[in-house]
Amino acid sequence: MPRLLQSREPKVPLPYHRWTVDEFHQMAGAGLLDENDRVELIEGEMIDMAPIGSKHAYLVDKLAQVLTRNCGSQLVRVQNPIRMGERSEPQPDIAVVKGRNYMEAHPTAADVLLVVEVSDSTLEYDRDIKLGLYAHHGIPEVWLLDVNGREITVYREPAEGQYRLIRKPTAAELVAPMFMPAVSITLTEVWA
């Protein structure tokens, strides 16, 4: 950015182009984005995703394994897109979705039963941006695993862009998704 623009605050907010999910996919189809570009579309903005460290990857794998055990007909998707309206397509670390064929289109918010975000370097972004997006689109339950704080926060009952029920289980307390109460884990097990 030119130095002149950096030193001055604009007097009028400058408009910028907000991308749609369809435009986002067209960019990929045209070769402007490929599978090596780690970006997600949030409210029309392309957001670079943080590199995946070994601790983050291990915790995602472990939680996906636990959720898959007794998932029944539901699907456990790892770092795959969820379409949320015309301008958002986040890629949560884990999403448990209704079991059906998604070959023609990614799941939508109505298909999602649980989202799990494992936050190592992205805690503020996941909590302050993505959580509101999930609540706004009615995702019934989100787990936010804070890698550095070694704690999990469970969010339920979305209403008006936020979650009404927020709970931080202790390390020894069982955590189970609302729709799969037989599938449970403790933070102690996660860190083992």
Summary of the structure (lengths in Angstrom):
residues: 192
radius of gyration: 18.0
end to end distance: 46.9
largest distance: 59.9
contacts: 525
relative contact order: 0.12
helix: 27%
strand: 26%
